């Protein structure tokens, strides 16, 4: 029991243990809820509330991703509290505006710059997930587990351009 | 009831992301610098476990696949290529940003989540202008590799699991990762 508590309180687990946990969650999602894991889809449902106001006759928000509190939206709420629970268990929960030393050495220490880049990064990532048909969870994991070719095409593209981007960002420090 | 499942499973998902350390910028950035393979280990382990779960469960008639992500070769690949730029540059993806937001990271809560919303709005508003055409290129529909190539799913899973194990061995035992340069 003490051993278990010590493990739970650790800030980081082996990626194999955490990955196996995600795997079990992925299976349970199909078994109990007849759904797939995903994160970007929920954001599209939420974006639809704004999109509908800007363009009331939009086909995508009218028929494909409607402004609704769907399963993926609730899943996002769960992920949020899961992150909170995880950080509380290790005592690392803390309100902060920027906490990465490595980010500072790569991009500079200005907070506004990080906030701007995360905003732009968020737009790029969500837009790309829309094109691909899902993100790291909704397409790579959920599609990959079903052996859908889409997932492996996405993963290949993601790693190729990710490595290229890191090369550009880090330059000589890559 | 489904919402309760969503909430509970979401919490476990968030805990997994938090405990894997993937809510931290350096974990994601360093995967693409090839100095830290947490992302790959986490993803491939999850994939092997899920594959070993869903295919046997379906063969036993206990589940059906809820949906199969559509394969449209160019779109999946181009989407992945753009996604990688954002993920490596910002050091997050939608799931890890939401879990990180729950840890109290205000930079994930405010600009991060707003960025996803704006990205979603832009995608939806521009959908009709390019997505139907893009999805038509190399479209195989909602297909899985075993059906496409007429092979046993278990053979495909075995090959993938073997690939994962060889990769894990090379990374952990042979030190196949790059050493981080200090500077």
Contacts between the chains, C-beta under 8 A, distances in Angstrom:
chain1	res1	chain2	res2	distance
A	10	B	19	7.5
A	11	B	19	7.9
A	11	B	21	7.7
A	12	B	19	6.3
A	12	B	20	7.2
A	12	B	21	4.5
A	13	B	19	4.3
A	13	B	20	6.7
A	15	B	20	5.3
A	15	B	21	7.9
A	15	B	37	7.9
A	15	B	38	4.6
A	15	B	41	4.0
A	15	B	42	4.4
A	15	B	45	6.9
A	16	B	41	6.1
A	16	B	42	8.0
A	16	B	45	5.0
A	16	B	168	7.8
A	17	B	19	7.7
A	18	B	16	4.8
A	18	B	17	7.7
A	18	B	19	4.8
A	18	B	20	3.6
A	18	B	42	5.8
A	19	B	16	7.5
A	19	B	20	6.9
A	19	B	41	6.4
A	19	B	42	4.1
A	19	B	43	6.9
A	19	B	44	7.2
A	19	B	45	3.0
A	19	B	46	4.4
A	19	B	49	7.3
A	20	B	45	5.6
A	20	B	46	7.3
A	20	B	49	5.3
A	21	B	12	6.7
A	21	B	15	7.2
A	21	B	16	4.4
A	21	B	19	7.6
A	22	B	13	6.5
A	22	B	16	4.3
A	22	B	17	7.7
A	22	B	20	8.0
A	22	B	42	7.0
A	22	B	45	7.9
A	22	B	46	4.1
A	22	B	49	7.9
A	23	B	45	6.5
A	23	B	46	4.3
A	23	B	47	7.4
A	23	B	48	7.2
A	23	B	49	2.6
A	23	B	50	4.8
A	23	B	53	7.1
A	24	B	12	8.0
A	24	B	49	6.5
A	24	B	53	7.7
A	25	B	9	5.4
A	25	B	12	4.8
A	25	B	13	5.3
A	25	B	16	6.7
A	26	B	46	6.4
A	26	B	49	7.5
A	26	B	50	4.2
A	26	B	53	7.5
A	27	B	49	7.3
A	27	B	50	5.7
A	27	B	53	3.6
A	27	B	54	6.2
A	27	B	57	7.3
A	28	B	9	6.1
A	29	B	5	7.8
A	29	B	9	5.4
A	30	B	53	8.0
A	30	B	54	5.9
A	30	B	57	7.7
A	30	B	63	5.5
A	30	B	65	7.4
A	30	B	66	6.1
A	31	B	57	6.9
A	31	B	62	7.3
A	31	B	63	5.8
A	32	B	5	5.2
A	32	B	9	7.8
A	33	B	2	5.5
A	33	B	5	4.3
A	33	B	6	6.6
A	33	B	9	7.0
A	34	B	63	7.7
A	34	B	64	7.8
A	34	B	66	4.9
A	35	B	2	7.7
A	35	B	6	7.5
A	35	B	66	5.6
A	36	B	66	5.6
A	36	B	67	6.1
A	37	B	9	7.8
A	37	B	13	6.6
A	39	B	93	7.3
A	39	B	94	3.7
A	39	B	95	3.9
A	39	B	98	6.4
A	40	B	94	4.7
A	40	B	116	7.5
A	40	B	120	7.7
A	43	B	94	6.1
A	43	B	116	4.5
A	43	B	117	6.2
A	43	B	119	7.7
A	43	B	120	4.8
A	44	B	120	4.6
A	44	B	123	7.2
A	44	B	124	6.7
A	46	B	117	6.1
A	46	B	120	7.0
A	47	B	116	7.9
A	47	B	117	5.2
A	47	B	118	7.8
A	47	B	119	7.7
A	47	B	120	2.9
A	47	B	121	4.6
A	47	B	123	7.7
A	47	B	124	6.1
A	48	B	120	7.7
A	48	B	124	6.5
A	50	B	117	6.7
A	50	B	121	5.1
A	51	B	120	7.6
A	51	B	121	4.9
A	51	B	124	4.6
A	51	B	125	6.0
A	54	B	121	7.0
A	54	B	125	6.7
A	55	B	125	5.8
A	58	B	124	6.3
A	58	B	125	6.3
A	58	B	127	7.9
A	58	B	128	8.0
A	59	B	127	7.1
A	59	B	128	5.6
A	60	B	123	7.7
A	60	B	124	4.3
A	60	B	125	7.6
A	60	B	127	3.9
A	60	B	128	6.9
A	61	B	124	5.0
A	64	B	127	7.6
A	65	B	120	8.0
A	65	B	124	6.3
A	71	B	2	6.1
A	71	B	3	7.4
A	71	B	6	5.0
A	72	B	6	7.9
A	74	B	3	5.0
A	74	B	6	3.8
A	74	B	7	5.8
A	74	B	10	6.8
A	75	B	6	4.7
A	75	B	7	7.9
A	75	B	9	6.8
A	75	B	10	4.2
A	75	B	13	7.2
A	76	B	10	6.8
A	76	B	98	5.4
A	77	B	6	7.9
A	77	B	7	6.4
A	77	B	10	6.4
A	78	B	6	6.1
A	78	B	7	4.5
A	78	B	8	6.8
A	78	B	9	6.5
A	78	B	10	1.7
A	78	B	11	4.7
A	78	B	12	7.9
A	78	B	13	6.7
A	78	B	14	6.4
A	79	B	10	4.7
A	79	B	11	7.6
A	79	B	13	5.3
A	79	B	14	4.0
A	79	B	17	7.2
A	79	B	95	6.2
A	79	B	98	4.5
A	79	B	99	5.3
A	79	B	102	7.3
A	80	B	10	7.8
A	80	B	14	6.6
A	80	B	98	5.2
A	80	B	99	7.1
A	80	B	101	5.8
A	80	B	102	4.2
A	81	B	7	7.7
A	81	B	10	7.4
A	81	B	11	5.3
A	81	B	14	6.5
A	81	B	102	5.9
A	82	B	10	6.1
A	82	B	11	4.0
A	82	B	12	6.3
A	82	B	13	5.8
A	82	B	14	1.9
A	82	B	15	4.5
A	82	B	16	7.6
A	82	B	17	7.3
A	82	B	18	6.8
A	82	B	99	6.1
A	82	B	102	6.7
A	83	B	14	4.4
A	83	B	15	7.7
A	83	B	17	6.6
A	83	B	18	4.9
A	83	B	23	6.1
A	83	B	98	6.9
A	83	B	99	3.2
A	83	B	100	6.0
A	83	B	101	6.7
A	83	B	102	3.1
A	83	B	103	5.0
A	84	B	14	7.5
A	84	B	102	3.7
A	84	B	103	6.5
A	84	B	104	7.8
A	85	B	11	6.2
A	85	B	14	7.1
A	85	B	15	5.8
A	85	B	18	7.8
A	85	B	102	7.8
A	86	B	14	6.5
A	86	B	15	4.5
A	86	B	17	7.7
A	86	B	18	2.9
A	86	B	19	5.5
A	86	B	99	7.4
A	86	B	102	8.0
A	86	B	103	7.4
A	87	B	18	5.9
A	87	B	102	7.1
A	87	B	103	4.0
A	87	B	104	7.0
A	92	B	103	6.8
A	93	B	103	5.8
A	93	B	104	5.3
A	94	B	103	7.6
A	94	B	104	5.0
A	95	B	104	4.4
A	95	B	106	6.1
A	96	B	104	6.3
A	96	B	105	6.2
A	96	B	106	6.5
A	96	B	107	7.8
A	97	B	106	5.0
A	97	B	107	5.8
A	98	B	107	5.5
A	99	B	105	6.8
A	100	B	24	6.8
A	100	B	25	4.1
A	100	B	26	6.1
A	100	B	91	7.5
A	102	B	25	6.3
A	102	B	26	4.2
A	102	B	29	6.7
A	102	B	30	7.8
A	103	B	25	4.9
A	103	B	26	7.6
A	103	B	29	8.0
A	103	B	91	7.1
A	106	B	29	7.3
A	111	B	107	7.7
A	114	B	107	5.7
A	115	B	107	5.7
A	115	B	110	7.0
A	115	B	111	4.4
A	116	B	111	7.1
A	117	B	89	7.0
A	117	B	90	6.2
A	118	B	90	5.4
A	118	B	92	7.4
A	118	B	107	5.5
A	118	B	108	7.2
A	118	B	111	4.4
A	118	B	112	4.8
A	118	B	115	6.4
A	119	B	111	3.8
A	119	B	112	7.4
A	119	B	114	6.1
A	119	B	115	4.3
A	119	B	118	7.7
A	120	B	90	7.7
A	120	B	115	6.7
A	121	B	86	4.8
A	121	B	87	7.8
A	121	B	89	5.5
A	121	B	90	2.7
A	121	B	91	7.9
A	121	B	92	7.1
A	121	B	112	7.7
A	121	B	115	6.3
A	122	B	86	7.6
A	122	B	90	7.0
A	122	B	92	8.0
A	122	B	97	7.2
A	122	B	111	6.8
A	122	B	112	5.1
A	122	B	113	7.1
A	122	B	114	6.8
A	122	B	115	1.9
A	122	B	116	4.6
A	122	B	117	8.0
A	122	B	118	7.2
A	122	B	119	6.0
A	123	B	86	7.9
A	123	B	115	4.8
A	123	B	116	7.7
A	123	B	118	5.2
A	123	B	119	3.9
A	123	B	122	6.7
A	124	B	82	6.4
A	124	B	83	7.8
A	124	B	85	6.3
A	124	B	86	3.4
A	124	B	89	7.6
A	124	B	90	7.8
A	124	B	119	6.8
A	125	B	83	6.0
A	125	B	86	3.8
A	125	B	87	6.0
A	125	B	90	7.0
A	125	B	92	7.5
A	125	B	93	6.0
A	125	B	94	6.6
A	125	B	115	7.6
A	125	B	116	7.0
A	125	B	119	6.6
A	126	B	94	6.6
A	126	B	115	7.0
A	126	B	116	4.4
A	126	B	117	7.7
A	126	B	118	7.8
A	126	B	119	3.0
A	126	B	120	5.1
A	126	B	123	6.8
A	127	B	82	7.1
A	127	B	119	4.4
A	127	B	120	7.9
A	127	B	122	5.8
A	127	B	123	4.9
A	128	B	79	5.0
A	128	B	80	7.5
A	128	B	81	7.9
A	128	B	82	3.7
A	128	B	83	3.8
A	128	B	85	7.8
A	128	B	86	6.2
A	129	B	79	6.8
A	129	B	83	6.2
A	129	B	94	6.7
A	130	B	79	7.5
A	130	B	119	7.6
A	130	B	120	7.0
A	130	B	123	3.5
A	130	B	124	7.7
A	130	B	127	7.5
A	130	B	131	7.9
A	131	B	75	5.7
A	131	B	78	6.2
A	131	B	79	3.7
A	131	B	82	6.7
A	131	B	123	7.4
A	131	B	131	7.3
A	131	B	134	7.0
A	132	B	75	6.5
A	132	B	76	5.3
A	132	B	78	7.6
A	132	B	79	2.4
A	132	B	80	5.5
A	132	B	83	6.2
A	133	B	69	5.3
A	133	B	70	5.7
A	133	B	72	7.6
A	133	B	75	7.0
A	133	B	76	6.5
A	133	B	79	6.9
A	134	B	69	5.7
A	135	B	83	6.9
A	135	B	93	5.6
A	135	B	94	5.1
A	135	B	95	7.0
A	136	B	43	7.4
A	136	B	83	7.9
A	136	B	87	7.5
A	136	B	93	4.5
A	136	B	94	7.6
A	136	B	95	6.3
A	136	B	96	7.9
A	137	B	13	7.6
A	137	B	93	7.8
A	137	B	94	7.5
A	137	B	95	4.7
A	138	B	69	7.6
A	139	B	69	5.4
A	139	B	76	7.7
A	140	B	43	6.4
A	141	B	43	6.7
A	141	B	46	5.7
A	141	B	47	6.5
A	141	B	50	7.0
A	142	B	69	6.7
A	143	B	68	7.4
A	143	B	69	3.8
A	144	B	43	8.0
A	144	B	47	4.8
A	144	B	50	7.7
A	144	B	51	7.7
A	145	B	46	7.9
A	145	B	47	5.9
A	145	B	50	3.4
A	145	B	51	5.2
A	145	B	53	7.8
A	145	B	54	5.7
A	146	B	54	6.6
A	146	B	65	5.7
A	146	B	68	5.5
A	146	B	69	7.6
A	146	B	144	5.5
A	147	B	51	7.0
A	147	B	144	4.6
A	147	B	145	4.4
A	147	B	146	6.0
A	147	B	153	6.4
A	147	B	156	5.5
A	147	B	157	7.5
A	148	B	68	5.4
A	148	B	69	4.9
A	148	B	71	6.2
A	148	B	142	7.6
A	148	B	143	7.0
A	148	B	144	5.5
A	148	B	145	7.4
A	149	B	71	4.5
A	149	B	73	7.8
A	149	B	76	7.7
A	149	B	140	6.7
A	149	B	143	6.8
A	149	B	144	7.9
A	149	B	145	5.9
A	149	B	148	6.6
A	150	B	69	4.6
A	150	B	70	6.2
A	150	B	71	4.2
A	150	B	72	7.4
A	150	B	76	4.5
A	151	B	69	6.5
A	153	B	71	7.3
A	153	B	73	6.3
A	153	B	76	3.9
A	153	B	77	4.7
A	153	B	80	6.4
A	154	B	76	5.1
A	154	B	77	7.3
A	154	B	79	6.3
A	154	B	80	3.9
A	154	B	83	7.2
A	155	B	43	7.8
A	155	B	80	6.7
A	156	B	77	7.1
A	156	B	80	6.5
A	157	B	76	7.4
A	157	B	77	4.6
A	157	B	78	7.0
A	157	B	79	7.1
A	157	B	80	2.6
A	157	B	81	4.1
A	157	B	83	7.2
A	157	B	84	6.3
A	158	B	80	4.4
A	158	B	81	7.4
A	158	B	83	5.2
A	158	B	84	4.0
A	158	B	87	6.6
A	159	B	32	7.5
A	159	B	84	6.5
A	160	B	80	7.9
A	160	B	81	6.7
A	160	B	84	6.6
A	161	B	80	7.4
A	161	B	81	4.4
A	161	B	82	7.3
A	161	B	83	7.7
A	161	B	84	3.5
A	161	B	85	5.1
A	161	B	88	7.4
A	162	B	31	7.4
A	162	B	32	4.0
A	162	B	84	3.6
A	162	B	85	7.3
A	162	B	87	5.9
A	162	B	88	3.8
A	163	B	32	5.1
A	163	B	33	8.0
A	163	B	34	7.1
A	163	B	84	7.9
A	163	B	88	7.4
A	164	B	84	7.7
A	164	B	85	7.9
A	165	B	32	6.6
A	165	B	84	6.5
A	165	B	85	4.9
A	165	B	88	3.9
A	165	B	89	5.3
A	166	B	29	6.3
A	166	B	32	3.8
A	166	B	33	4.8
A	166	B	88	5.0
A	169	B	29	7.7
A	169	B	88	7.4
A	169	B	89	6.5
A	170	B	33	6.3
A	172	B	183	7.2
A	173	B	181	5.6
A	173	B	183	4.7
A	174	B	33	5.9
A	174	B	181	7.4
